[in-house]
């Protein structure tokens, strides 16, 4: 993706999202009205009261749920973020066997749940034992597991791992409809928009080249404006210095010097990363962000894993803290 949103694009996205939800609600009301006008025996309940079926469009097509799901397994941190934001408690979460990877604001709203293991290799038997009536999976990361998951329960397939901020907003709408929380979704979206607009007023100049990146002992993985955090920064008005078609390109120190970000937000996976090696190289000091002491360490679980309202709001809070007026 070569072009991202202007400073006002979030408002447009909100409008589209709200209209989509309103259209769904209008359709449902029309169907209900038609059902109640048809003659029915006195002993038969109106269709609007008996038919709890939910139909939703996801990344795989059309998903029909016989009723509002009550036992939901979330296969990504972002899905868990969205569910608790809507007031829904998943019974199972793929948390990579590490609850510490969940954001504090997510954990504070999350009741007890069963870990179903790694997001990359979920425990199918454990998921089945939870008797879910809905599983929310990623179209890329869980591609090979989806056939098995469908043998357990209906699967809502979404684009999450490769999703940008715009896609996250769409995912909220899809999940809200699937779990019977459309009104809650619209309300929370409005709250999110208000919070973003309030925090944006506290930012200084956005005429900066800003790069978020995950760093581990083996590499430096830039999050371009095709990635979730990179696209969010682009929406706020910052410039992506790497200009790469991939969402998470691994780049060398030489490539980083060439990109020359003015601000770096680093998301370390471990205490010691490749950055400690690069800091001994004279090239490191040639980067504007380094020379001007604009290298900040942030939580990967906030900036990369929790792709939802809570995650994006925390990203903006971190940006205001470090770059605000």
C-alpha positions in Angstrom: 0.0 0.0 0.0 1.6 3.2 -1.1 -0.7 5.8 0.2 -2.4 6.1 3.6 -4.9 8.2 5.3 -4.9 11.9 5.8 -5.3 13.4 9.3 -9.1 13.4 8.8 -9.4 9.8 7.4 -10.2 8.3 10.7 -13.5 10.3 10.8 -14.3 9.0 7.3 -13.6 5.4 8.4 -15.8 5.9 11.5 -18.6 7.1 9.3 -18.3 4.2 6.9 -18.2 1.8 9.9 -21.2 3.3 11.5 -23.2 3.3 8.3 -22.3 -0.3 7.8 -23.6 -1.2 11.2 -26.7 0.9 10.7 -27.4 -0.9 7.4 -27.1 -4.3 9.1 -29.5 -3.1 11.8 -31.9 -1.7 9.2 -31.9 -5.0 7.3 -32.6 -6.9 10.5 -35.5 -4.6 11.4 -37.0 -5.0 8.0 -36.9 -8.8 8.2 -38.4 -8.7 11.6 -41.2 -6.4 10.5 -42.0 -8.6 7.5 -42.1 -11.7 9.8 -44.5 -10.0 12.3 -47.0 -8.9 9.6 -47.4 -12.4 8.3 -50.4 -14.3 9.9 -49.3 -16.9 12.4 -51.2 -19.3 14.6 -52.0 -18.1 18.1 -49.7 -20.7 19.6 -46.7 -19.9 17.4 -44.2 -17.2 18.5 -43.4 -14.5 16.0 -40.3 -15.3 13.9 -38.4 -12.3 15.4 -38.5 -14.0 18.8 -37.6 -17.5 17.6 -35.0 -16.9 14.9 -31.8 -16.0 16.5 -29.7 -16.8 13.5 -26.7 -14.4 12.8 -25.3 -14.1 9.3 -22.0 -12.2 8.8 -19.5 -11.7 6.0 -15.9 -12.5 7.0 -12.6 -12.9 5.0 -13.7 -16.4 3.9 -17.2 -15.6 2.7 -20.6 -15.9 4.5 -20.8 -17.4 8.0 -24.1 -18.4 9.5 -24.4 -18.9 13.2 -27.6 -20.6 14.5 -27.7 -18.3 17.6 -25.6 -15.7 19.5 -22.4 -17.4 20.5 -21.7 -17.8 24.2 -18.5 -19.8 24.2 -15.9 -18.1 22.1 -12.2 -19.0 21.5 -10.0 -16.1 20.3 -7.0 -17.2 18.3 -5.2 -13.9 18.3 -4.4 -11.2 20.9 -6.2 -8.6 18.7 -9.4 -10.7 18.8 -9.2 -10.8 22.6 -8.7 -7.0 22.7 -11.9 -6.5 20.6 -14.0 -9.0 22.5 -13.3 -7.6 26.0 -13.8 -4.1 24.5 -17.3 -5.2 23.5 -17.9 -6.7 26.9 -17.6 -10.3 25.8 -15.5 -12.9 27.7 -13.8 -15.6 25.6 -13.5 -19.0 27.2 -10.2 -19.8 25.4 -7.3 -17.6 24.2 -4.3 -18.5 22.1 -1.8 -16.5 24.3 1.5 -18.4 23.3 1.3 -19.9 26.8 2.2 -16.5 28.2 -0.5 -14.3 29.8 2.1 -11.6 30.1 1.7 -11.0 26.4 -1.7 -9.7 27.0 -2.0 -5.9 27.5 -2.6 -4.8 31.1 -5.8 -3.0 30.0 -7.0 -6.3 28.4 -6.1 -8.4 31.4 -8.0 -6.1 33.7 -11.2 -6.7 31.7 -10.6 -10.4 31.1 -12.1 -13.0 33.4 -10.5 -16.5 33.8 -9.9 -18.2 30.5 -8.2 -21.4 29.2 -4.9 -20.9 27.3 -5.2 -22.9 24.0 -1.4 -22.7 23.4 0.5 -21.1 20.6 -1.1 -18.9 18.0 1.1 -20.6 15.4 0.3 -24.2 16.6 -2.9 -24.1 18.6 -3.9 -27.1 20.7 -6.8 -28.5 18.7 -7.9 -31.1 21.3 -7.9 -28.5 24.0 -10.0 -26.2 21.9 -12.5 -29.0 21.3 -12.7 -29.7 25.0 -13.9 -26.2 25.6 -17.0 -26.9 23.5 -16.9 -23.5 21.8 -19.8 -22.3 19.6 -17.5 -19.8 17.8 -13.8 -19.7 17.0 -12.2 -16.5 15.7 -9.1 -17.3 13.5 -6.7 -15.4 11.3 -6.8 -16.1 7.6 -3.0 -16.3 7.2 -1.6 -17.6 10.5 -4.3 -20.3 11.0 -4.8 -21.3 7.4 -3.7 -24.9 7.9 -5.7 -25.3 11.1 -9.0 -23.9 9.9 -10.3 -27.2 8.4 -9.8 -28.8 11.8 -11.2 -25.9 13.7 -14.3 -26.0 11.5 -14.8 -29.6 12.7 -15.2 -28.2 16.2 -17.3 -25.1 15.8 -18.2 -22.3 13.3 -15.0 -20.3 12.5 -15.0 -16.6 11.9 -12.0 -16.0 9.6 -10.5 -12.5 9.7 -7.4 -10.7 8.3 -5.5 -9.8 11.5 -1.8 -10.6 11.3 -1.4 -8.7 8.0 -4.0 -6.2 8.8 -3.5 -2.4 8.9 -5.4 0.0 11.1 -8.2 0.4 8.6 -8.7 -3.4 8.5 -8.8 -3.5 12.3 -11.7 -1.1 12.3 -13.5 -3.4 9.9 -12.8 -6.4 12.1 -14.4 -4.7 15.0 -17.6 -4.3 13.0 -17.5 -8.0 11.9 -16.9 -9.3 15.3 -19.5 -7.0 16.9 -22.2 -8.4 14.5 -21.1 -12.0 15.0 -21.4 -11.9 18.8 -24.6 -9.9 18.8 -23.0 -6.6 20.0 -23.6 -4.2 17.1 -24.9 -1.4 19.4 -22.0 -1.8 21.7 -19.7 -1.8 18.7 -21.1 1.5 17.5 -20.9 3.1 21.0 -17.3 1.9 21.6 -16.2 3.1 18.1 -17.5 6.6 19.0 -15.6 6.5 22.3 -12.5 5.4 20.4 -12.8 8.2 17.9 -13.3 10.8 20.6 -10.3 9.6 22.5 -8.1 9.6 19.4 -9.2 13.1 18.4 -8.5 14.4 22.0 -5.1 12.8 22.1 -4.1 14.0 18.6 -4.6 17.6 19.7 -1.7 17.0 22.2 0.7 16.0 19.5 3.4 18.3 18.2 4.4 18.4 14.6 3.7 15.2 12.7 6.1 16.2 9.9 8.5 13.5 11.0 9.8 10.2 9.7 8.8 7.7 12.4 9.5 4.0 12.4 8.2 1.4 14.7 10.1 -1.9 14.7 10.3 -5.3 16.5 13.8 -6.2 17.5 15.1 -9.5 18.7 18.6 -11.0 19.0 18.6 -12.0 15.3 17.1 -9.1 13.5 15.5 -5.7 13.1 11.9 -6.0 11.7 10.5 -2.7 10.6 6.7 -2.2 10.7 6.0 -0.3 7.5 2.8 1.6 6.7 1.4 -1.7 5.5 1.6 -3.1 9.1 -0.8 -2.3 11.9 1.3 0.1 14.0 3.0 1.7 10.9 -0.4 2.4 9.2 -1.7 3.9 12.4 1.3 6.3 12.5 0.6 7.1 8.9 -3.0 7.9 9.7 -1.8 10.3 12.4 0.3 12.1 9.7 3.8 10.7 10.3 5.9 9.5 7.3 7.0 5.9 6.9 10.8 6.1 6.2 11.2 2.5 4.9 8.7 2.7 2.1 8.6 -1.1 1.8 5.8 -3.2 0.2 6.1 -5.8 2.9 4.4 -5.3 6.3 7.3 -6.5 8.4 10.5 -6.2 6.3 13.7 -7.3 8.0 16.3 -4.6 7.4 20.0 -4.3 7.9 21.8 -1.5 9.8 22.9 0.0 6.4 19.3 0.0 5.2 18.2 1.7 8.4 20.8 4.4 8.0 19.6 5.0 4.5 16.0 5.2 5.6 17.2 7.6 8.4 14.1 7.8 10.7 13.9 10.8 12.9 12.1 8.8 15.5 12.4 5.1 16.4 9.9 3.2 18.5 11.5 -0.1 19.3 9.6 -3.2 20.5 12.1 -5.7 22.0 11.1 -9.3 22.3 13.9 -9.9 24.8 16.2 -7.9 27.0 19.2 -8.2 24.7 18.6 -7.6 21.0 20.5 -6.8 17.8 20.3 -3.1 18.8 23.0 -3.7 21.4 25.3 -5.0 18.7 24.5 -2.1 16.3 25.1 0.5 19.0 28.8 -0.4 18.9 28.9 0.4 15.1 29.7 4.0 14.1 26.9 3.8 11.5 24.3 3.7 14.4 25.2 7.3 15.3 24.4 8.5 11.7 20.7 7.9 12.2 18.8 11.1 13.0 16.7 9.4 15.7 19.9 8.2 17.5 21.7 11.5 17.1 18.8 13.5 18.5 18.0 11.0 21.3 14.6 10.1 19.8 14.8 6.3 20.2 12.1 5.0 22.5 11.4 1.6 23.9 7.7 0.5 23.9 5.8 -2.7 24.7 5.5 -5.1 21.8 2.2 -6.4 23.3 0.7 -2.9 23.1 2.1 -1.8 19.7 2.1 -5.0 17.7 0.1 -7.9 19.3 -3.1 -6.3 20.6 -4.6 -5.1 17.3 -7.8 -3.5 18.6 -9.1 -0.3 20.2 -7.2 -0.8 23.4 -3.9 -1.4 21.6 -4.3 1.6 19.3 -5.3 3.9 22.1 -2.2 2.8 24.1 0.0 3.5 21.0 -1.3 7.0 20.8 -0.8 7.5 24.5 2.9 6.4 24.1 3.3 8.8 21.2 1.9 11.7 23.1 4.1 10.9 26.0 7.2 11.0 23.9 6.4 13.4 21.1 3.6 15.5 22.5 3.7 19.2 23.1 
